[in-house]
Amino acid sequence: MSYAIFTSGGQQFRAEPGLTIKVPLLDAKPGDEVSFDQVLVASDGKSVQTGAPRVKGAMVTAEVVRHGKGKKVRIFRFARRTGYRRHAGHRQDFTEIKIAGVKVG
């Protein structure tokens, strides 16, 4: 089985054909095809190629499924005996993509 490890938005993801993953928000519409050329490791099922820092000619193609927001992360600051309390929340935007193919260079 072929797979690749690529970077998007400063994070690393493992991609296999047919897999659906969430990556940081991309500037693409649902149904669009996107490609990632920042491949760090690529495998065709028989051999594994590692990049220094990237694998030459390797590419991951995917289709944008949808955009959304992740689960809420709660931030709470507290200082004892002073009455200091601050509460905030954050929901990170993401893009869900379906991996169409992994091209090993």
KOLTIKOL-851534 format. One record per atom (N, C-alpha, C, O, CB): residue in one letter; atom name; residue number from 1; y, x, z. Coordinates in nm, 2 decimals, padded with zeros to 4 digits. Glycine has a CB too. Layout:
N
residuo,atomo,num,c2,c1,c3
A,CA,NUM,Y,X,Z .
...
# end
This chain:
105
residuo,atomo,num,c2,c1,c3
M,N,1,-00.12,00.08,00.00 .
M,CA,1,00.00,00.00,00.00 .
M,C,1,00.12,00.09,00.00 .
M,O,1,00.13,00.18,00.08 .
M,CB,1,00.00,-00.10,00.12 .
S,N,2,00.22,00.06,-00.09 .
S,CA,2,00.34,00.14,-00.10 .
S,C,2,00.44,00.09,00.01 .
S,O,2,00.45,-00.03,00.03 .
S,CB,2,00.40,00.14,-00.24 .
Y,N,3,00.52,00.18,00.06 .
Y,CA,3,00.62,00.15,00.16 .
Y,C,3,00.73,00.25,00.15 .
Y,O,3,00.71,00.36,00.09 .
Y,CB,3,00.57,00.14,00.30 .
A,N,4,00.84,00.22,00.21 .
A,CA,4,00.96,00.31,00.21 .
A,C,4,01.04,00.29,00.34 .
A,O,4,01.04,00.18,00.39 .
A,CB,4,01.05,00.30,00.08 .
I,N,5,01.10,00.39,00.39 .
I,CA,5,01.19,00.38,00.50 .
I,C,5,01.33,00.41,00.44 .
I,O,5,01.36,00.52,00.39 .
I,CB,5,01.16,00.47,00.62 .
F,N,6,01.42,00.31,00.45 .
F,CA,6,01.56,00.33,00.39 .
F,C,6,01.66,00.30,00.50 .
F,O,6,01.63,00.24,00.60 .
F,CB,6,01.57,00.24,00.27 .
T,N,7,01.79,00.34,00.46 .
T,CA,7,01.90,00.31,00.56 .
T,C,7,01.99,00.21,00.50 .
T,O,7,02.01,00.20,00.38 .
T,CB,7,01.97,00.44,00.59 .
S,N,8,02.04,00.12,00.58 .
S,CA,8,02.15,00.03,00.55 .
S,C,8,02.23,00.00,00.67 .
S,O,8,02.18,-00.04,00.77 .
S,CB,8,02.08,-00.11,00.49 .
G,N,9,02.36,00.02,00.65 .
G,CA,9,02.45,-00.01,00.77 .
G,C,9,02.43,00.08,00.89 .
G,O,9,02.45,00.04,01.00 .
G,CB,9,02.44,-00.15,00.81 .
G,N,10,02.38,00.21,00.86 .
G,CA,10,02.36,00.30,00.97 .
G,C,10,02.23,00.28,01.04 .
G,O,10,02.21,00.35,01.14 .
G,CB,10,02.47,00.29,01.06 .
Q,N,11,02.15,00.19,01.00 .
Q,CA,11,02.02,00.16,01.06 .
Q,C,11,01.90,00.19,00.96 .
Q,O,11,01.93,00.19,00.84 .
Q,CB,11,02.01,00.02,01.12 .
Q,N,12,01.78,00.22,01.01 .
Q,CA,12,01.67,00.24,00.93 .
Q,C,12,01.57,00.13,00.93 .
Q,O,12,01.55,00.06,01.04 .
Q,CB,12,01.60,00.37,00.98 .
F,N,13,01.51,00.10,00.81 .
F,CA,13,01.42,-00.01,00.80 .
F,C,13,01.30,00.03,00.72 .
F,O,13,01.31,00.11,00.63 .
F,CB,13,01.49,-00.13,00.73 .
R,N,14,01.19,-00.03,00.75 .
R,CA,14,01.06,-00.01,00.68 .
R,C,14,01.05,-00.12,00.58 .
R,O,14,01.06,-00.24,00.62 .
R,CB,14,00.94,00.01,00.77 .
A,N,15,01.02,-00.09,00.45 .
A,CA,15,01.02,-00.19,00.35 .
A,C,15,00.88,-00.18,00.28 .
A,O,15,00.83,-00.07,00.24 .
A,CB,15,01.13,-00.17,00.24 .
E,N,16,00.82,-00.30,00.27 .
E,CA,16,00.69,-00.31,00.19 .
E,C,16,00.72,-00.43,00.10 .
E,O,16,00.78,-00.53,00.13 .
E,CB,16,00.57,-00.33,00.28 .
P,N,17,00.66,-00.43,-00.02 .
P,CA,17,00.68,-00.54,-00.12 .
P,C,17,00.63,-00.68,-00.05 .
P,O,17,00.52,-00.68,00.01 .
P,CB,17,00.60,-00.52,-00.25 .
G,N,18,00.71,-00.78,-00.06 .
G,CA,18,00.68,-00.91,-00.01 .
G,C,18,00.73,-00.93,00.14 .
G,O,18,00.73,-01.04,00.18 .
G,CB,18,00.54,-00.93,-00.01 .
L,N,19,00.78,-00.83,00.20 .
L,CA,19,00.82,-00.84,00.34 .
L,C,19,00.97,-00.89,00.34 .
L,O,19,01.05,-00.86,00.26 .
L,CB,19,00.82,-00.70,00.41 .
T,N,20,01.00,-00.97,00.44 .
T,CA,20,01.13,-01.03,00.46 .
T,C,20,01.19,-00.96,00.59 .
T,O,20,01.13,-00.97,00.70 .
T,CB,20,01.13,-01.18,00.48 .
I,N,21,01.31,-00.90,00.58 .
I,CA,21,01.37,-00.83,00.69 .
I,C,21,01.52,-00.87,00.70 .
I,O,21,01.58,-00.92,00.60 .
I,CB,21,01.35,-00.68,00.68 .
K,N,22,01.58,-00.85,00.82 .
K,CA,22,01.72,-00.87,00.84 .
K,C,22,01.79,-00.74,00.85 .
K,O,22,01.75,-00.65,00.93 .
K,CB,22,01.74,-00.95,00.97 .
V,N,23,01.89,-00.72,00.76 .
V,CA,23,01.97,-00.60,00.76 .
V,C,23,02.12,-00.64,00.79 .
V,O,23,02.15,-00.75,00.78 .
V,CB,23,01.96,-00.53,00.62 .
P,N,24,02.20,-00.54,00.83 .
P,CA,24,02.34,-00.57,00.85 .
P,C,24,02.41,-00.64,00.73 .
P,O,24,02.36,-00.61,00.62 .
P,CB,24,02.42,-00.45,00.89 .
L,N,25,02.51,-00.72,00.75 .
L,CA,25,02.57,-00.80,00.65 .
L,C,25,02.60,-00.72,00.52 .
L,O,25,02.66,-00.62,00.52 .
L,CB,25,02.70,-00.86,00.70 .
L,N,26,02.55,-00.77,00.41 .
L,CA,26,02.58,-00.72,00.27 .
L,C,26,02.68,-00.80,00.20 .
L,O,26,02.68,-00.93,00.22 .
L,CB,26,02.45,-00.70,00.20 .
D,N,27,02.75,-00.75,00.11 .
D,CA,27,02.84,-00.82,00.02 .
D,C,27,02.77,-00.87,-00.10 .
D,O,27,02.79,-00.82,-00.21 .
D,CB,27,02.97,-00.73,-00.01 .
A,N,28,02.68,-00.97,-00.09 .
A,CA,28,02.61,-01.02,-00.20 .
A,C,28,02.58,-01.17,-00.17 .
A,O,28,02.57,-01.21,-00.05 .
A,CB,28,02.47,-00.94,-00.22 .
K,N,29,02.56,-01.25,-00.27 .
K,CA,29,02.53,-01.39,-00.26 .
K,C,29,02.38,-01.42,-00.25 .
K,O,29,02.31,-01.34,-00.31 .
K,CB,29,02.60,-01.47,-00.37 .
P,N,30,02.34,-01.52,-00.18 .
P,CA,30,02.20,-01.56,-00.19 .
P,C,30,02.15,-01.57,-00.33 .
P,O,30,02.21,-01.64,-00.41 .
P,CB,30,02.17,-01.69,-00.11 .
G,N,31,02.03,-01.51,-00.36 .
G,CA,31,01.98,-01.51,-00.49 .
G,C,31,02.01,-01.38,-00.57 .
G,O,31,01.94,-01.36,-00.67 .
G,CB,31,02.03,-01.63,-00.57 .
D,N,32,02.11,-01.31,-00.53 .
D,CA,32,02.14,-01.18,-00.59 .
D,C,32,02.03,-01.08,-00.56 .
D,O,32,01.96,-01.08,-00.46 .
D,CB,32,02.28,-01.13,-00.55 .
E,N,33,02.02,-00.98,-00.65 .
E,CA,33,01.93,-00.87,-00.63 .
E,C,33,02.01,-00.75,-00.59 .
E,O,33,02.11,-00.72,-00.65 .
E,CB,33,01.85,-00.84,-00.76 .
V,N,34,01.96,-00.68,-00.48 .
V,CA,34,02.03,-00.56,-00.43 .
V,C,34,01.93,-00.45,-00.43 .
V,O,34,01.81,-00.47,-00.43 .
V,CB,34,02.08,-00.59,-00.29 .
S,N,35,01.98,-00.33,-00.44 .
S,CA,35,01.89,-00.21,-00.44 .
S,C,35,01.95,-00.11,-00.34 .
S,O,35,02.07,-00.10,-00.32 .
S,CB,35,01.88,-00.15,-00.58 .
F,N,36,01.86,-00.03,-00.28 .
F,CA,36,01.89,00.07,-00.18 .
F,C,36,01.84,00.20,-00.23 .
F,O,36,01.72,00.21,-00.25 .
F,CB,36,01.84,00.03,-00.04 .
D,N,37,01.92,00.30,-00.24 .
D,CA,37,01.88,00.43,-00.29 .
D,C,37,01.88,00.53,-00.18 .
D,O,37,01.84,00.65,-00.20 .
D,CB,37,01.97,00.48,-00.40 .
Q,N,38,01.92,00.50,-00.06 .
Q,CA,38,01.91,00.59,00.06 .
Q,C,38,01.78,00.58,00.12 .
Q,O,38,01.76,00.54,00.23 .
Q,CB,38,02.03,00.55,00.16 .
V,N,39,01.67,00.63,00.05 .
V,CA,39,01.54,00.63,00.09 .
V,C,39,01.50,00.76,00.16 .
V,O,39,01.52,00.87,00.10 .
V,CB,39,01.44,00.60,-00.03 .
L,N,40,01.46,00.75,00.29 .
L,CA,40,01.43,00.87,00.36 .
L,C,40,01.28,00.91,00.35 .
L,O,40,01.25,01.03,00.34 .
L,CB,40,01.46,00.85,00.51 .
V,N,41,01.19,00.82,00.34 .
V,CA,41,01.05,00.84,00.33 .
V,C,41,00.99,00.74,00.23 .
V,O,41,01.03,00.62,00.24 .
V,CB,41,00.97,00.83,00.47 .
A,N,42,00.90,00.78,00.14 .
A,CA,42,00.84,00.69,00.04 .
A,C,42,00.70,00.73,00.03 .
A,O,42,00.66,00.84,00.03 .
A,CB,42,00.92,00.70,-00.10 .
S,N,43,00.61,00.62,00.01 .
S,CA,43,00.47,00.64,00.00 .
S,C,43,00.42,00.54,-00.11 .
S,O,43,00.46,00.43,-00.12 .
S,CB,43,00.40,00.62,00.13 .
D,N,44,00.33,00.59,-00.20 .
D,CA,44,00.27,00.51,-00.30 .
D,C,44,00.13,00.47,-00.26 .
D,O,44,00.06,00.41,-00.34 .
D,CB,44,00.27,00.58,-00.43 .
G,N,45,00.09,00.49,-00.14 .
G,CA,45,-00.04,00.45,-00.09 .
G,C,45,-00.14,00.57,-00.08 .
G,O,45,-00.24,00.57,-00.01 .
G,CB,45,-00.10,00.35,-00.18 .
K,N,46,-00.11,00.67,-00.16 .
K,CA,46,-00.20,00.79,-00.17 .
K,C,46,-00.13,00.91,-00.10 .
K,O,46,-00.19,00.99,-00.02 .
K,CB,46,-00.24,00.83,-00.31 .
S,N,47,00.00,00.93,-00.14 .
S,CA,47,00.07,01.05,-00.08 .
S,C,47,00.21,01.00,-00.02 .
S,O,47,00.26,00.89,-00.06 .
S,CB,47,00.10,01.15,-00.19 .
V,N,48,00.26,01.08,00.07 .
V,CA,48,00.39,01.04,00.13 .
V,C,48,00.49,01.15,00.10 .
V,O,48,00.46,01.27,00.11 .
V,CB,48,00.37,01.03,00.29 .
Q,N,49,00.61,01.11,00.06 .
Q,CA,49,00.71,01.20,00.02 .
Q,C,49,00.82,01.18,00.13 .
Q,O,49,00.87,01.07,00.16 .
Q,CB,49,00.77,01.17,-00.12 .
T,N,50,00.87,01.29,00.18 .
T,CA,50,00.98,01.29,00.27 .
T,C,50,01.10,01.35,00.21 .
T,O,50,01.09,01.45,00.13 .
T,CB,50,00.95,01.36,00.41 .
G,N,51,01.22,01.30,00.24 .
G,CA,51,01.34,01.36,00.18 .
G,C,51,01.41,01.46,00.26 .
G,O,51,01.38,01.47,00.38 .
G,CB,51,01.44,01.24,00.15 .
A,N,52,01.50,01.53,00.20 .
A,CA,52,01.58,01.63,00.28 .
A,C,52,01.72,01.62,00.23 .
A,O,52,01.76,01.71,00.16 .
A,CB,52,01.52,01.77,00.26 .
P,N,53,01.80,01.52,00.26 .
P,CA,53,01.77,01.41,00.35 .
P,C,53,01.71,01.29,00.28 .
P,O,53,01.66,01.20,00.35 .
P,CB,53,01.90,01.37,00.43 .
R,N,54,01.72,01.28,00.15 .
R,CA,54,01.68,01.16,00.08 .
R,C,54,01.57,01.20,-00.03 .
R,O,54,01.57,01.31,-00.07 .
R,CB,54,01.79,01.08,00.01 .
V,N,55,01.48,01.10,-00.06 .
V,CA,55,01.38,01.12,-00.16 .
V,C,55,01.45,01.10,-00.30 .
V,O,55,01.50,00.99,-00.32 .
V,CB,55,01.26,01.03,-00.14 .
K,N,56,01.44,01.20,-00.39 .
K,CA,56,01.50,01.18,-00.52 .
K,C,56,01.43,01.08,-00.60 .
K,O,56,01.31,01.08,-00.61 .
K,CB,56,01.51,01.32,-00.59 .
G,N,57,01.51,00.99,-00.66 .
G,CA,57,01.45,00.89,-00.75 .
G,C,57,01.38,00.77,-00.69 .
G,O,57,01.34,00.68,-00.76 .
G,CB,57,01.35,00.96,-00.84 .
A,N,58,01.37,00.77,-00.56 .
A,CA,58,01.31,00.66,-00.49 .
A,C,58,01.41,00.55,-00.47 .
A,O,58,01.53,00.57,-00.45 .
A,CB,58,01.25,00.70,-00.35 .
M,N,59,01.37,00.42,-00.48 .
M,CA,59,01.46,00.31,-00.47 .
M,C,59,01.38,00.19,-00.41 .
M,O,59,01.26,00.17,-00.44 .
M,CB,59,01.52,00.27,-00.60 .
V,N,60,01.45,00.11,-00.33 .
V,CA,60,01.40,-00.02,-00.28 .
V,C,60,01.48,-00.13,-00.34 .
V,O,60,01.60,-00.13,-00.33 .
V,CB,60,01.40,-00.02,-00.12 .
T,N,61,01.42,-00.23,-00.41 .
T,CA,61,01.49,-00.34,-00.46 .
T,C,61,01.45,-00.47,-00.38 .
T,O,61,01.34,-00.48,-00.33 .
T,CB,61,01.45,-00.37,-00.61 .
A,N,62,01.55,-00.56,-00.36 .
A,CA,62,01.52,-00.68,-00.28 .
A,C,62,01.61,-00.79,-00.33 .
A,O,62,01.71,-00.77,-00.41 .
A,CB,62,01.55,-00.65,-00.13 .
E,N,63,01.57,-00.91,-00.29 .
E,CA,63,01.65,-01.03,-00.32 .
E,C,63,01.71,-01.08,-00.19 .
E,O,63,01.64,-01.09,-00.09 .
E,CB,63,01.56,-01.14,-00.39 .
V,N,64,01.84,-01.12,-00.20 .
V,CA,64,01.91,-01.18,-00.08 .
V,C,64,01.86,-01.32,-00.06 .
V,O,64,01.87,-01.40,-00.16 .
V,CB,64,02.06,-01.18,-00.10 .
V,N,65,01.81,-01.35,00.06 .
V,CA,65,01.76,-01.48,00.09 .
V,C,65,01.87,-01.57,00.15 .
V,O,65,01.90,-01.68,00.10 .
V,CB,65,01.64,-01.48,00.18 .
R,N,66,01.93,-01.52,00.25 .
R,CA,66,02.04,-01.59,00.32 .
R,C,66,02.12,-01.50,00.41 .
R,O,66,02.08,-01.38,00.43 .
R,CB,66,01.98,-01.71,00.41 .
H,N,67,02.24,-01.55,00.46 .
H,CA,67,02.32,-01.48,00.55 .
H,C,67,02.31,-01.56,00.68 .
H,O,67,02.29,-01.68,00.68 .
H,CB,67,02.47,-01.47,00.50 .
G,N,68,02.34,-01.50,00.79 .
G,CA,68,02.34,-01.57,00.92 .
G,C,68,02.39,-01.49,01.03 .
G,O,68,02.45,-01.38,01.01 .
G,CB,68,02.19,-01.61,00.96 .
K,N,69,02.38,-01.54,01.15 .
K,CA,69,02.43,-01.47,01.27 .
K,C,69,02.31,-01.45,01.37 .
K,O,69,02.22,-01.54,01.38 .
K,CB,69,02.54,-01.55,01.34 .
G,N,70,02.30,-01.34,01.43 .
G,CA,70,02.19,-01.31,01.52 .
G,C,70,02.21,-01.38,01.66 .
G,O,70,02.30,-01.46,01.68 .
G,CB,70,02.18,-01.16,01.55 .
K,N,71,02.11,-01.36,01.75 .
K,CA,71,02.12,-01.42,01.88 .
K,C,71,02.24,-01.36,01.96 .
K,O,71,02.29,-01.25,01.93 .
K,CB,71,01.99,-01.39,01.96 .
K,N,72,02.29,-01.44,02.05 .
K,CA,72,02.41,-01.40,02.12 .
K,C,72,02.37,-01.29,02.22 .
K,O,72,02.27,-01.30,02.30 .
K,CB,72,02.47,-01.52,02.19 .
V,N,73,02.46,-01.19,02.22 .
V,CA,73,02.45,-01.08,02.32 .
V,C,73,02.56,-01.11,02.42 .
V,O,73,02.67,-01.12,02.39 .
V,CB,73,02.46,-00.94,02.26 .
R,N,74,02.52,-01.12,02.55 .
R,CA,74,02.62,-01.14,02.66 .
R,C,74,02.66,-01.01,02.72 .
R,O,74,02.58,-00.93,02.76 .
R,CB,74,02.56,-01.24,02.76 .
I,N,75,02.79,-01.00,02.73 .
I,CA,75,02.85,-00.88,02.79 .
I,C,75,02.92,-00.93,02.92 .
I,O,75,03.00,-01.02,02.92 .
I,CB,75,02.96,-00.81,02.70 .
F,N,76,02.88,-00.87,03.03 .
F,CA,76,02.94,-00.90,03.16 .
F,C,76,02.98,-00.78,03.24 .
F,O,76,02.90,-00.69,03.26 .
F,CB,76,02.83,-00.98,03.25 .
R,N,77,03.11,-00.77,03.27 .
R,CA,77,03.16,-00.66,03.35 .
R,C,77,03.19,-00.71,03.49 .
R,O,77,03.23,-00.82,03.51 .
R,CB,77,03.29,-00.60,03.28 .
F,N,78,03.16,-00.62,03.59 .
F,CA,78,03.17,-00.66,03.72 .
F,C,78,03.21,-00.54,03.81 .
F,O,78,03.15,-00.43,03.79 .
F,CB,78,03.04,-00.73,03.77 .
A,N,79,03.30,-00.56,03.90 .
A,CA,79,03.33,-00.45,04.00 .
A,C,79,03.32,-00.51,04.13 .
A,O,79,03.39,-00.61,04.16 .
A,CB,79,03.47,-00.39,03.97 .
R,N,80,03.24,-00.46,04.22 .
R,CA,80,03.22,-00.52,04.35 .
R,C,80,03.34,-00.51,04.44 .
R,O,80,03.41,-00.42,04.43 .
R,CB,80,03.09,-00.46,04.42 .
R,N,81,03.35,-00.61,04.52 .
R,CA,81,03.45,-00.62,04.63 .
R,C,81,03.60,-00.63,04.58 .
R,O,81,03.69,-00.62,04.66 .
R,CB,81,03.44,-00.50,04.72 .
T,N,82,03.62,-00.65,04.45 .
T,CA,82,03.75,-00.65,04.40 .
T,C,82,03.78,-00.79,04.33 .
T,O,82,03.90,-00.82,04.29 .
T,CB,82,03.78,-00.54,04.30 .
G,N,83,03.68,-00.87,04.31 .
G,CA,83,03.70,-00.99,04.24 .
G,C,83,03.71,-00.98,04.09 .
G,O,83,03.75,-01.07,04.02 .
G,CB,83,03.82,-01.06,04.29 .
Y,N,84,03.67,-00.86,04.04 .
Y,CA,84,03.68,-00.83,03.89 .
Y,C,84,03.56,-00.88,03.82 .
Y,O,84,03.45,-00.83,03.84 .
Y,CB,84,03.71,-00.68,03.87 .
R,N,85,03.57,-00.98,03.73 .
R,CA,85,03.46,-01.03,03.65 .
R,C,85,03.51,-01.06,03.51 .
R,O,85,03.62,-01.13,03.50 .
R,CB,85,03.40,-01.15,03.72 .
R,N,86,03.45,-01.01,03.41 .
R,CA,86,03.48,-01.04,03.27 .
R,C,86,03.35,-01.08,03.20 .
R,O,86,03.25,-01.01,03.21 .
R,CB,86,03.55,-00.92,03.20 .
H,N,87,03.36,-01.18,03.12 .
H,CA,87,03.25,-01.23,03.05 .
H,C,87,03.28,-01.24,02.90 .
H,O,87,03.39,-01.30,02.87 .
H,CB,87,03.19,-01.36,03.11 .
A,N,88,03.20,-01.19,02.81 .
A,CA,88,03.22,-01.21,02.67 .
A,C,88,03.08,-01.22,02.60 .
A,O,88,02.98,-01.19,02.66 .
A,CB,88,03.30,-01.09,02.61 .
G,N,89,03.09,-01.26,02.48 .
G,CA,89,02.96,-01.27,02.40 .
G,C,89,02.99,-01.22,02.26 .
G,O,89,03.10,-01.22,02.21 .
G,CB,89,02.91,-01.42,02.40 .
H,N,90,02.88,-01.19,02.19 .
H,CA,90,02.89,-01.14,02.05 .
H,C,90,02.77,-01.18,01.97 .
H,O,90,02.66,-01.18,02.02 .
H,CB,90,02.91,-00.99,02.05 .
R,N,91,02.79,-01.22,01.85 .
R,CA,91,02.68,-01.25,01.76 .
R,C,91,02.70,-01.17,01.63 .
R,O,91,02.80,-01.19,01.56 .
R,CB,91,02.67,-01.41,01.72 .
Q,N,92,02.60,-01.09,01.60 .
Q,CA,92,02.61,-00.99,01.49 .
Q,C,92,02.57,-01.07,01.36 .
Q,O,92,02.47,-01.14,01.36 .
Q,CB,92,02.52,-00.87,01.51 .
D,N,93,02.65,-01.05,01.25 .
D,CA,93,02.62,-01.10,01.12 .
D,C,93,02.50,-01.02,01.06 .
D,O,93,02.49,-00.90,01.08 .
D,CB,93,02.74,-01.10,01.03 .
F,N,94,02.42,-01.09,00.98 .
F,CA,94,02.31,-01.02,00.92 .
F,C,94,02.28,-01.09,00.78 .
F,O,94,02.33,-01.20,00.75 .
F,CB,94,02.18,-01.03,01.00 .
T,N,95,02.21,-01.02,00.70 .
T,CA,95,02.16,-01.07,00.57 .
T,C,95,02.01,-01.05,00.57 .
T,O,95,01.96,-00.95,00.59 .
T,CB,95,02.23,-00.99,00.45 .
E,N,96,01.95,-01.16,00.54 .
E,CA,96,01.80,-01.16,00.53 .
E,C,96,01.76,-01.13,00.38 .
E,O,96,01.81,-01.20,00.29 .
E,CB,96,01.74,-01.30,00.58 .
I,N,97,01.68,-01.03,00.36 .
I,CA,97,01.64,-00.99,00.23 .
I,C,97,01.49,-00.99,00.22 .
I,O,97,01.42,-00.97,00.31 .
I,CB,97,01.69,-00.86,00.19 .
K,N,98,01.44,-01.02,00.10 .
K,CA,98,01.29,-01.02,00.07 .
K,C,98,01.27,-00.90,-00.03 .
K,O,98,01.33,-00.89,-00.13 .
K,CB,98,01.24,-01.15,00.00 .
I,N,99,01.19,-00.81,00.01 .
I,CA,99,01.16,-00.68,-00.06 .
I,C,99,01.08,-00.72,-00.19 .
I,O,99,00.98,-00.78,-00.18 .
I,CB,99,01.09,-00.58,00.02 .
A,N,100,01.14,-00.68,-00.30 .
A,CA,100,01.08,-00.71,-00.43 .
A,C,100,00.99,-00.60,-00.48 .
A,O,100,00.88,-00.62,-00.53 .
A,CB,100,01.18,-00.74,-00.54 .
G,N,101,01.03,-00.48,-00.45 .
G,CA,101,00.95,-00.36,-00.49 .
G,C,101,01.00,-00.23,-00.43 .
G,O,101,01.12,-00.22,-00.39 .
G,CB,101,00.96,-00.35,-00.64 .
V,N,102,00.91,-00.13,-00.43 .
V,CA,102,00.94,00.00,-00.38 .
V,C,102,00.91,00.10,-00.49 .
V,O,102,00.79,00.10,-00.54 .
V,CB,102,00.86,00.03,-00.25 .
K,N,103,01.01,00.17,-00.54 .
K,CA,103,00.99,00.27,-00.65 .
K,C,103,00.99,00.41,-00.58 .
K,O,103,01.08,00.45,-00.52 .
K,CB,103,01.10,00.25,-00.76 .
V,N,104,00.88,00.48,-00.60 .
V,CA,104,00.87,00.61,-00.55 .
V,C,104,00.91,00.71,-00.66 .
V,O,104,00.86,00.70,-00.77 .
V,CB,104,00.72,00.64,-00.50 .
G,N,105,01.00,00.80,-00.62 .
G,CA,105,01.05,00.89,-00.72 .
G,C,105,00.96,01.00,-00.77 .
G,O,105,00.99,01.08,-00.86 .
G,CB,105,01.17,00.96,-00.67 .
# end
